[in-house]
Amino acid sequence: MNRSSAAGAGISLKVWLGIALFGTVLAILPFVLGMAGQSWVRTLNFALLYVMLALGLNIVVGFAGLLDLGYIAFYAVGAYVWALLASPHFGLHLPFWVVLPAGVLLAAFFGALLGAPTLKLRGDYLAIVTLGFGEIVRIFMNNLDAPINITNGPQGINRIDTFSVNGFLFGRSQEIFGFRITGPEKYYYLLLLLTLVIVIMCARLQNSRIGRAWEAVREDETAAKAMGINTRNIKLLAFSMGACFGGVAGAMFSSMQGFVSPESFSLTESISVLCMVVLGGMGHIPGVILGALLLSVFPEILRAVVVPLQHTLFGDVLLDPEGIRMLLFGFAMVLIMIFRPAGLWPSAVRRRELRTPTENQP
């Protein structure tokens, strides 16, 4: 064996050891957090939901360069499809292998529906149209309770069925091989599996012919069209693929919560998911995951620290943690835009594009 092959084998061994260590950490993480309370496991579950949403929006914004401010609408579609087909609202309790694909396909359809009238729009105009689409979906969900009660209006839908496989209910605690595992811990492994599948799909798409076409449209749509790329189909595919992942996250949110209402799908949520993509690094999958985890977990850590600290110092809560969170959130985004416009963990291409001319000189 020559030196290069030996070095390659050494690198491969290190990579596999790193993967094994990372996998072990992910496997035991919910039990470690569960020692501090199940609320932290639920926080981790919501962080995984936001990772799915951020990865879906990254296809539209990061890969294809289409600014979408109404992405949360697809999250709402997936959530309401699960709520309507697996709850006492219509008396339907369909299995997950029917409800989940239905939510994904309907979300993809709405993604294409959003993309169709925006094919010739760019920049601010595209952002305004997508923002309006997101608000239209939320308002529809809020008002489809008369004359026929479809969504139960602002009261929402409750008693939604939990995710189940052959009688194995993910929303209930039970003993498995002598170990007690709670509902949030079950959902953690389910959401982790779905997140890994979405990450693999995103990585494969980015390195495929379709991913290259998305990047070409992002860089220069006119040049991409001149090179023979069907920009219409490529844009519609980006909207539909991103919407699919939003639909998956929405369905899991609905089954995990057991309740959905239009309040969960406001414009603020769309902006938060967009900030996750921008903060982490648009177009870079690991960076997007980092941004989603930071912005979804940090508020809970802040709440856990600020409230007891204020009680200790002042005997009362003088500053609302939500207000502090938004203040720090805005301050962090300003700093990122000034000092790291490519994000906390940008791709090599994005970092190279945003370098100043003097930095590019040898």
GISULFEN-V117607 format. One line per field, one symbol per residue. burial: + if it has 16 or more other ideal C-beta (glycine too) atoms within 10 Angstrom, else -. A space follows every 50 residues. Layout:
burial=???
This chain:
burial=----------------------------++--++-----+++++++++++ +++++++++++++++++++++++++++++++++++++-+------+--++ -+++-+++-++--++--+-------++-+++-+++-++--++-+-----+ +++--++--+++++-----++---------++++++++-+++-++--++- -+--++---++-++++++--+--+----+-+--+++++++++++++++++ +++++++--+++-++---++-++++++++++++++-+++++++++++-++ -+++-+---+----------+---+---+--+---+-----++++++--+ +-----------
